[in-house]
């Protein structure tokens, strides 16, 4: 989306290519404006995309509380939360003044997106997502631990990651198209620049 560091000025005008188009190597943002630090952030993308890395960095930079949506949604034994219960939980969380939501959950975006000051879409290629997801499950990562839900590699999980670019990503891009402040990270270089900008001290 931009070759200028998106973390240095988090509010960016989408005056370059639309969200649904992949930018070339020379793509650059043509305008950006300074904005107050975000108070409510959504970090979205495929499993294995690197959402939690971005989430932790945003937490360190802005001190916003992290909400790992998977930990709230899944009950022991990988049982799903009932739809009405899940929506009630999220509506209460969305009403809070400050948060970082790590996770997609498309059915709840209608009421979460309008409250978000910033959306970070970690748009990582499919094969890299698969590699990271498998590595995470083999090596382990406490960030992703869900009580009572042991990590597993099953057909449903692999199917979700494999289908994400063709099934879930287009829907996500459509949802995000109407939001005024979206940072889209498509390459490792863009991720590094974003993280470096968060770690850099604020001017003045």
C-alpha positions as a printed NumPy array, in Angstrom:
array([[  0.   ,   0.   ,   0.   ],
       [  2.811,   2.343,   0.742],
       [  6.602,   2.509,   0.624],
       [  6.611,   5.323,   3.139],
       [  6.787,   3.955,   6.635],
       [  3.097,   3.438,   7.527],
       [  3.848,   3.341,  11.231],
       [  5.386,   6.803,  11.287],
       [  2.108,   8.399,  10.202],
       [ -0.649,   5.921,  10.874],
       [ -3.404,   7.821,   9.128],
       [ -2.818,   7.387,   5.383],
       [ -4.961,   8.43 ,   2.444],
       [ -5.561,   5.605,  -0.016],
       [ -4.648,   7.686,  -3.04 ],
       [ -2.58 ,   4.855,  -4.564],
       [ -3.909,   1.535,  -5.919],
       [ -7.186,   0.236,  -4.465],
       [ -6.99 ,  -2.33 ,  -1.696],
       [ -7.911,  -5.112,  -4.082],
       [ -4.942,  -4.504,  -6.393],
       [ -1.444,  -5.72 ,  -5.709],
       [  1.017,  -2.85 ,  -5.856],
       [  4.246,  -3.068,  -7.798],
       [  7.725,  -2.603,  -6.376],
       [  7.643,   1.138,  -7.061],
       [  4.249,   1.755,  -5.455],
       [  4.332,   4.689,  -3.087],
       [  1.804,   6.575,  -1.029],
       [  1.204,   9.992,  -2.522],
       [ -0.086,  11.62 ,   0.612],
       [ -0.089,  11.081,   4.364],
       [ -1.144,  13.184,   7.283],
       [ -0.159,  13.118,  10.912],
       [ -2.821,  11.835,  13.249],
       [ -3.242,  11.119,  16.938],
       [ -2.093,   7.69 ,  18.077],
       [ -4.842,   5.113,  17.513],
       [ -6.937,   3.974,  20.454],
       [ -8.756,   1.035,  18.854],
       [ -6.977,  -1.187,  16.349],
       [ -7.991,  -4.288,  14.403],
       [ -5.229,  -6.594,  13.134],
       [ -6.529,  -8.984,  10.481],
       [ -5.168, -11.569,   8.064],
       [ -4.797, -15.286,   7.466],
       [ -3.629, -17.737,  10.121],
       [  0.171, -17.665,  10.102],
       [  0.292, -14.204,   8.523],
       [  2.055, -12.621,  11.499],
       [ -0.91 , -10.839,  13.116],
       [  0.3  , -11.482,  16.654],
       [  3.734, -10.008,  15.931],
       [  2.074,  -6.793,  14.763],
       [ -0.345,  -6.868,  17.696],
       [  2.435,  -7.138,  20.285],
       [  4.392,  -4.333,  18.601],
       [  1.337,  -2.053,  18.645],
       [  0.812,  -2.865,  22.307],
       [  4.38 ,  -1.902,  23.145],
       [  4.2  ,   1.283,  21.095],
       [  0.833,   2.573,  22.283],
       [  0.063,   0.663,  25.497],
       [ -3.267,  -0.607,  24.211],
       [ -4.74 ,  -3.767,  25.78 ],
       [ -4.594,  -6.842,  23.545],
       [ -7.656,  -8.974,  22.863],
       [ -6.81 , -12.31 ,  21.233],
       [-10.181, -13.179,  19.754],
       [ -9.423, -16.889,  19.349],
       [ -8.895, -17.22 ,  23.107],
       [-12.344, -15.804,  23.734],
       [-14.156, -17.676,  20.98 ],
       [-12.903, -21.227,  21.464],
       [-13.964, -23.253,  24.477],
       [-12.098, -26.329,  25.775],
       [-11.996, -29.14 ,  23.252],
       [-12.234, -26.694,  20.341],
       [-15.913, -26.081,  20.956],
       [-17.283, -22.95 ,  19.294],
       [-18.988, -20.229,  21.304],
       [-22.72 , -19.896,  20.589],
       [-23.341, -17.065,  18.118],
       [-25.467, -14.951,  20.473],
       [-22.992, -15.33 ,  23.336],
       [-20.05 , -14.468,  21.055],
       [-21.706, -11.345,  19.714],
       [-22.57 , -10.143,  23.221],
       [-18.964, -10.607,  24.377],
       [-17.584,  -8.675,  21.423],
       [-20.1  ,  -5.85 ,  21.638],
       [-19.051,  -5.301,  25.244],
       [-15.377,  -5.313,  24.26 ],
       [-15.92 ,  -2.976,  21.317],
       [-17.555,  -0.445,  23.622],
       [-14.299,  -0.103,  25.584],
       [-12.233,   3.021,  24.956],
       [ -9.007,   1.265,  23.944],
       [ -8.102,  -2.131,  22.486],
       [ -6.228,  -4.133,  19.881],
       [ -8.263,  -6.965,  18.354],
       [ -6.083,  -9.787,  17.019],
       [ -8.278, -11.829,  14.666],
       [-10.79 , -11.637,  11.839],
       [-14.241, -13.055,  12.702],
       [-16.012, -11.703,   9.651],
       [-19.504, -11.932,  11.148],
       [-18.619,  -9.303,  13.774],
       [-16.942,  -6.739,  11.53 ],
       [-20.152,  -4.813,  10.92 ],
       [-20.002,  -3.395,  14.436],
       [-16.253,  -3.598,  15.069],
       [-14.961,  -1.744,  12.004],
       [-16.839,   1.517,  12.688],
       [-15.23 ,   1.659,  16.146],
       [-11.684,   0.994,  14.937],
       [ -9.358,   3.968,  14.423],
       [ -6.925,   1.806,  12.478],
       [ -7.007,  -1.537,  10.68 ],
       [ -3.782,  -3.383,   9.902],
       [ -4.223,  -6.052,   7.23 ],
       [ -1.266,  -8.443,   7.284],
       [ -1.619,  -9.7  ,   3.716],
       [  1.009, -12.447,   3.734],
       [  1.359, -14.899,   0.8  ],
       [ -0.323, -18.273,   1.293],
       [  2.771, -20.463,   1.298],
       [  4.455, -18.307,   3.925],
       [  1.332, -18.497,   6.07 ],
       [  1.362, -22.288,   5.821],
       [  5.043, -22.458,   6.734],
       [  4.631, -20.182,   9.738],
       [  1.492, -21.924,  10.95 ],
       [  3.119, -25.362,  10.799],
       [  6.272, -24.081,  12.486],
       [  4.201, -22.451,  15.227],
       [  2.345, -25.659,  15.94 ],
       [  5.49 , -27.785,  15.951],
       [  7.648, -25.443,  18.014],
       [  4.923, -23.926,  20.167],
       [  4.111, -20.312,  20.946],
       [  2.487, -19.205,  24.195],
       [  0.872, -16.225,  22.488],
       [ -1.369, -18.619,  20.583],
       [ -2.149, -21.024,  23.426],
       [ -5.882, -21.464,  23.994],
       [ -6.848, -23.075,  27.321],
       [ -8.126, -26.607,  26.808],
       [ -7.408, -26.514,  23.073],
       [ -4.193, -28.35 ,  22.201],
       [ -2.565, -27.311,  18.94 ],
       [ -3.286, -29.629,  16.04 ],
       [ -2.707, -29.784,  12.312],
       [ -5.858, -31.029,  10.651],
       [ -7.509, -30.866,   7.255],
       [ -9.89 , -28.092,   8.311],
       [ -7.015, -25.838,   9.352],
       [ -4.959, -26.432,   6.214],
       [ -8.07 , -25.957,   4.102],
       [ -8.757, -22.578,   5.7  ],
       [ -5.214, -21.328,   5.059],
       [ -5.16 , -22.669,   1.501],
       [ -8.526, -21.142,   0.601],
       [ -7.882, -17.813,   2.307],
       [ -6.555, -15.947,  -0.792],
       [ -9.476, -17.001,  -2.995],
       [-12.378, -17.191,  -0.517],
       [-11.748, -15.119,   2.604],
       [ -9.364, -12.448,   1.33 ],
       [-11.756, -10.986,  -1.286],
       [-14.489, -10.646,   1.356],
       [-12.046,  -9.035,   3.753],
       [-10.85 ,  -6.553,   1.126],
       [-14.453,  -5.651,   0.356],
       [-15.115,  -4.988,   4.029],
       [-12.011,  -2.861,   4.447],
       [-12.611,  -0.793,   1.317],
       [-14.942,   1.536,   3.189],
       [-12.664,   2.144,   6.176],
       [-10.739,   5.455,   6.161],
       [ -7.541,   4.19 ,   7.789],
       [ -6.188,   0.846,   6.597],
       [ -2.527,  -0.133,   6.558],
       [ -1.908,  -3.15 ,   4.328],
       [  1.349,  -5.064,   4.758],
       [  2.062,  -7.368,   1.809],
       [  5.79 ,  -8.03 ,   1.978],
       [  8.37 ,  -8.738,   4.643],
       [  9.971,  -5.394,   3.805],
       [  6.722,  -3.55 ,   4.519],
       [  6.338,  -5.431,   7.809],
       [  9.912,  -4.569,   8.843],
       [  9.38 ,  -0.898,   8.045],
       [  6.106,  -0.851,   9.943],
       [  7.697,  -2.462,  13.005],
       [ 10.713,  -0.149,  12.794],
       [  8.401,   2.867,  12.701],
       [  6.569,   1.687,  15.795],
       [  9.844,   1.205,  17.663],
       [ 11.224,   4.609,  16.635],
       [ 10.883,   7.453,  19.175],
       [  8.291,  10.084,  18.366],
       [  9.731,  13.378,  17.095],
       [  9.86 ,  16.155,  19.619]])
